[in-house]
Amino acid sequence: MDTITHHLPPALGIDIGRVVIDGSSHPEGGDTAFFSGDEATMLATPEMPGAVETIARLVPAFDGRVWLVSKCGPRVQQRTLRWLDGHDFYGRTGLAPDHVRFCRTRPDKRIHCEELGLTHFVDDHPEVHAAIRGVVRHQYLFGPQRAAAAPGLQPTPSWRDVELLVTASLATA
Protein backbone atom coordinates (compact mmCIF):
# COMPACT_ATOMS: atom_id res chain seq x y z
CA MET A 1 0.00 0.00 0.00
CA ASP A 2 1.34 3.40 -0.95
CA THR A 3 1.45 5.82 1.94
CA ILE A 4 3.24 8.75 0.30
CA THR A 5 1.77 11.98 1.51
CA HIS A 6 2.41 15.24 -0.26
CA HIS A 7 2.19 17.51 2.79
CA LEU A 8 5.28 16.28 4.64
CA PRO A 9 8.20 18.71 4.94
CA PRO A 10 11.20 17.40 2.99
CA ALA A 11 13.30 14.94 5.01
CA LEU A 12 16.31 12.98 3.78
CA GLY A 13 17.49 9.48 4.72
CA ILE A 14 20.99 8.28 3.86
CA ASP A 15 22.48 4.80 4.09
CA ILE A 16 25.97 4.55 5.60
CA GLY A 17 27.95 1.60 4.17
CA ARG A 18 29.18 2.22 0.61
CA VAL A 19 27.27 5.52 0.65
CA VAL A 20 29.02 7.50 3.43
CA ILE A 21 31.78 5.07 4.45
CA ASP A 22 33.86 3.75 1.55
CA GLY A 23 35.04 0.36 2.76
CA SER A 24 36.14 -0.71 -0.72
CA SER A 25 38.80 2.05 -0.76
CA HIS A 26 40.31 1.09 2.58
CA PRO A 27 44.11 1.47 2.54
CA GLU A 28 44.45 -2.09 3.89
CA GLY A 29 42.30 -3.36 1.02
CA GLY A 30 38.72 -4.54 0.74
CA ASP A 31 35.63 -3.44 2.60
CA THR A 32 36.07 -6.17 5.23
CA ALA A 33 38.83 -4.13 6.91
CA PHE A 34 36.11 -1.91 8.39
CA PHE A 35 34.34 -4.95 9.82
CA SER A 36 37.24 -7.13 10.96
CA GLY A 37 40.22 -4.84 11.49
CA ASP A 38 41.39 -3.35 14.77
CA GLU A 39 40.23 0.12 15.89
CA ALA A 40 42.93 2.01 13.98
CA THR A 41 42.23 0.02 10.82
CA MET A 42 38.50 0.63 11.12
CA LEU A 43 39.03 4.37 11.68
CA ALA A 44 41.33 4.51 8.63
CA THR A 45 38.42 3.53 6.39
CA PRO A 46 37.78 6.58 4.19
CA GLU A 47 34.54 8.37 3.48
CA MET A 48 32.98 8.23 0.04
CA PRO A 49 34.31 11.03 -2.18
CA GLY A 50 32.11 14.11 -1.80
CA ALA A 51 29.86 12.59 0.88
CA VAL A 52 30.71 14.87 3.80
CA GLU A 53 30.76 18.08 1.77
CA THR A 54 27.46 17.27 0.08
CA ILE A 55 25.73 16.23 3.30
CA ALA A 56 26.98 19.47 4.90
CA ARG A 57 25.12 21.40 2.16
CA LEU A 58 22.01 19.20 2.30
CA VAL A 59 21.51 19.43 6.09
CA PRO A 60 20.54 23.13 5.95
CA ALA A 61 18.61 22.60 2.69
CA PHE A 62 16.41 20.15 4.65
CA ASP A 63 16.32 22.38 7.76
CA GLY A 64 18.19 19.68 9.70
CA ARG A 65 15.75 16.89 8.74
CA VAL A 66 18.52 14.53 7.58
CA TRP A 67 18.96 11.04 9.05
CA LEU A 68 21.46 8.23 8.61
CA VAL A 69 19.64 4.89 8.42
CA SER A 70 21.80 1.76 8.32
CA LYS A 71 21.27 -2.00 8.37
CA CYS A 72 23.84 -3.83 10.48
CA GLY A 73 24.36 -5.96 13.56
CA PRO A 74 25.32 -4.68 17.02
CA ARG A 75 29.11 -4.95 16.51
CA VAL A 76 29.11 -3.04 13.21
CA GLN A 77 26.66 -0.54 14.69
CA GLN A 78 29.15 0.28 17.45
CA ARG A 79 32.04 0.47 14.95
CA THR A 80 29.97 2.77 12.73
CA LEU A 81 29.21 5.13 15.61
CA ARG A 82 32.92 5.20 16.52
CA TRP A 83 33.82 5.91 12.88
CA LEU A 84 31.31 8.80 12.74
CA ASP A 85 32.78 10.25 15.96
CA GLY A 86 36.38 9.61 14.90
CA HIS A 87 35.85 11.42 11.60
CA ASP A 88 34.05 14.37 13.28
CA PHE A 89 31.15 13.57 10.96
CA TYR A 90 28.59 15.51 12.99
CA GLY A 91 30.78 18.61 13.29
CA ARG A 92 31.72 18.54 9.61
CA THR A 93 28.18 17.97 8.28
CA GLY A 94 25.91 19.62 10.82
CA LEU A 95 23.93 16.38 11.13
CA ALA A 96 22.48 15.98 14.62
CA PRO A 97 24.19 13.11 16.50
CA ASP A 98 20.78 11.70 17.45
CA HIS A 99 19.79 11.48 13.78
CA VAL A 100 21.31 8.01 13.30
CA ARG A 101 19.07 4.94 13.15
CA PHE A 102 19.95 1.26 12.82
CA CYS A 103 17.93 -1.80 11.87
CA ARG A 104 18.77 -5.47 11.45
CA THR A 105 17.27 -6.11 7.99
CA ARG A 106 17.15 -3.97 4.86
CA PRO A 107 13.33 -4.08 4.58
CA ASP A 108 13.16 -2.67 8.15
CA LYS A 109 14.39 0.64 6.76
CA ARG A 110 10.78 1.17 5.65
CA ILE A 111 9.75 1.45 9.33
CA HIS A 112 12.27 4.26 9.88
CA CYS A 113 11.14 6.00 6.70
CA GLU A 114 7.54 5.95 7.91
CA GLU A 115 8.37 7.04 11.47
CA LEU A 116 10.61 9.89 10.31
CA GLY A 117 8.43 10.98 7.38
CA LEU A 118 11.33 10.68 4.95
CA THR A 119 10.61 12.10 1.52
CA HIS A 120 14.08 11.38 0.02
CA PHE A 121 16.38 8.38 0.47
CA VAL A 122 19.90 7.56 -0.77
CA ASP A 123 20.89 3.86 -0.68
CA ASP A 124 23.04 1.52 -2.75
CA HIS A 125 20.78 -1.54 -2.38
CA PRO A 126 17.85 -2.13 -4.77
CA GLU A 127 16.29 -4.32 -2.05
CA VAL A 128 16.02 -1.29 0.25
CA HIS A 129 14.46 0.79 -2.49
CA ALA A 130 11.92 -1.94 -3.20
CA ALA A 131 11.04 -2.03 0.51
CA ILE A 132 10.52 1.75 0.79
CA ARG A 133 8.62 2.14 -2.49
CA GLY A 134 5.30 3.82 -1.80
CA VAL A 135 6.63 5.48 1.36
CA VAL A 136 9.53 7.61 0.08
CA ARG A 137 8.76 9.75 -2.96
CA HIS A 138 12.34 10.50 -4.09
CA GLN A 139 14.63 7.46 -4.17
CA TYR A 140 18.25 7.56 -5.27
CA LEU A 141 20.21 4.40 -6.12
CA PHE A 142 23.76 5.32 -5.13
CA GLY A 143 27.01 4.12 -6.67
CA PRO A 144 28.00 2.17 -9.77
CA GLN A 145 24.88 1.04 -11.58
CA ARG A 146 24.79 -2.70 -12.13
CA ALA A 147 21.50 -2.79 -14.01
CA ALA A 148 18.70 -0.53 -15.14
CA ALA A 149 17.04 1.18 -12.21
CA ALA A 150 13.48 0.23 -11.31
CA PRO A 151 10.77 2.74 -12.21
CA GLY A 152 10.83 5.75 -9.91
CA LEU A 153 14.40 5.03 -8.81
CA GLN A 154 16.98 7.62 -9.86
CA PRO A 155 20.52 6.39 -10.52
CA THR A 156 23.13 8.50 -8.68
CA PRO A 157 26.65 7.20 -9.34
CA SER A 158 28.27 9.97 -7.24
CA TRP A 159 27.46 12.46 -4.49
CA ARG A 160 27.48 15.21 -7.14
CA ASP A 161 24.61 13.39 -8.87
CA VAL A 162 22.77 13.06 -5.54
CA GLU A 163 23.12 16.76 -4.83
CA LEU A 164 21.94 17.84 -8.29
CA LEU A 165 18.84 15.63 -8.23
CA VAL A 166 17.93 16.30 -4.60
CA THR A 167 18.37 20.06 -5.00
CA ALA A 168 16.23 20.00 -8.16
CA SER A 169 13.50 18.09 -6.31
CA LEU A 170 13.50 20.65 -3.50
CA ALA A 171 13.20 23.51 -5.98
CA THR A 172 10.02 22.00 -7.43
CA ALA A 173 8.47 21.04 -4.08
C-alpha positions in Angstrom: 0.0 0.0 0.0 1.3 3.4 -1.0 1.5 5.8 1.9 3.2 8.7 0.3 1.8 12.0 1.5 2.4 15.2 -0.3 2.2 17.5 2.8 5.3 16.3 4.6 8.2 18.7 4.9 11.2 17.4 3.0 13.3 14.9 5.0 16.3 13.0 3.8 17.5 9.5 4.7 21.0 8.3 3.9 22.5 4.8 4.1 26.0 4.6 5.6 28.0 1.6 4.2 29.2 2.2 0.6 27.3 5.5 0.7 29.0 7.5 3.4 31.8 5.1 4.5 33.9 3.7 1.5 35.0 0.4 2.8 36.1 -0.7 -0.7 38.8 2.0 -0.8 40.3 1.1 2.6 44.1 1.5 2.5 44.4 -2.1 3.9 42.3 -3.4 1.0 38.7 -4.5 0.7 35.6 -3.4 2.6 36.1 -6.2 5.2 38.8 -4.1 6.9 36.1 -1.9 8.4 34.3 -5.0 9.8 37.2 -7.1 11.0 40.2 -4.8 11.5 41.4 -3.3 14.8 40.2 0.1 15.9 42.9 2.0 14.0 42.2 0.0 10.8 38.5 0.6 11.1 39.0 4.4 11.7 41.3 4.5 8.6 38.4 3.5 6.4 37.8 6.6 4.2 34.5 8.4 3.5 33.0 8.2 0.0 34.3 11.0 -2.2 32.1 14.1 -1.8 29.9 12.6 0.9 30.7 14.9 3.8 30.8 18.1 1.8 27.5 17.3 0.1 25.7 16.2 3.3 27.0 19.5 4.9 25.1 21.4 2.2 22.0 19.2 2.3 21.5 19.4 6.1 20.5 23.1 5.9 18.6 22.6 2.7 16.4 20.2 4.7 16.3 22.4 7.8 18.2 19.7 9.7 15.8 16.9 8.7 18.5 14.5 7.6 19.0 11.0 9.1 21.5 8.2 8.6 19.6 4.9 8.4 21.8 1.8 8.3 21.3 -2.0 8.4 23.8 -3.8 10.5 24.4 -6.0 13.6 25.3 -4.7 17.0 29.1 -4.9 16.5 29.1 -3.0 13.2 26.7 -0.5 14.7 29.2 0.3 17.5 32.0 0.5 14.9 30.0 2.8 12.7 29.2 5.1 15.6 32.9 5.2 16.5 33.8 5.9 12.9 31.3 8.8 12.7 32.8 10.2 16.0 36.4 9.6 14.9 35.8 11.4 11.6 34.0 14.4 13.3 31.2 13.6 11.0 28.6 15.5 13.0 30.8 18.6 13.3 31.7 18.5 9.6 28.2 18.0 8.3 25.9 19.6 10.8 23.9 16.4 11.1 22.5 16.0 14.6 24.2 13.1 16.5 20.8 11.7 17.5 19.8 11.5 13.8 21.3 8.0 13.3 19.1 4.9 13.1 19.9 1.3 12.8 17.9 -1.8 11.9 18.8 -5.5 11.5 17.3 -6.1 8.0 17.1 -4.0 4.9 13.3 -4.1 4.6 13.2 -2.7 8.1 14.4 0.6 6.8 10.8 1.2 5.7 9.7 1.5 9.3 12.3 4.3 9.9 11.1 6.0 6.7 7.5 5.9 7.9 8.4 7.0 11.5 10.6 9.9 10.3 8.4 11.0 7.4 11.3 10.7 5.0 10.6 12.1 1.5 14.1 11.4 0.0 16.4 8.4 0.5 19.9 7.6 -0.8 20.9 3.9 -0.7 23.0 1.5 -2.8 20.8 -1.5 -2.4 17.9 -2.1 -4.8 16.3 -4.3 -2.0 16.0 -1.3 0.2 14.5 0.8 -2.5 11.9 -1.9 -3.2 11.0 -2.0 0.5 10.5 1.7 0.8 8.6 2.1 -2.5 5.3 3.8 -1.8 6.6 5.5 1.4 9.5 7.6 0.1 8.8 9.8 -3.0 12.3 10.5 -4.1 14.6 7.5 -4.2 18.3 7.6 -5.3 20.2 4.4 -6.1 23.8 5.3 -5.1 27.0 4.1 -6.7 28.0 2.2 -9.8 24.9 1.0 -11.6 24.8 -2.7 -12.1 21.5 -2.8 -14.0 18.7 -0.5 -15.1 17.0 1.2 -12.2 13.5 0.2 -11.3 10.8 2.7 -12.2 10.8 5.8 -9.9 14.4 5.0 -8.8 17.0 7.6 -9.9 20.5 6.4 -10.5 23.1 8.5 -8.7 26.7 7.2 -9.3 28.3 10.0 -7.2 27.5 12.5 -4.5 27.5 15.2 -7.1 24.6 13.4 -8.9 22.8 13.1 -5.5 23.1 16.8 -4.8 21.9 17.8 -8.3 18.8 15.6 -8.2 17.9 16.3 -4.6 18.4 20.1 -5.0 16.2 20.0 -8.2 13.5 18.1 -6.3 13.5 20.7 -3.5 13.2 23.5 -6.0 10.0 22.0 -7.4 8.5 21.0 -4.1 
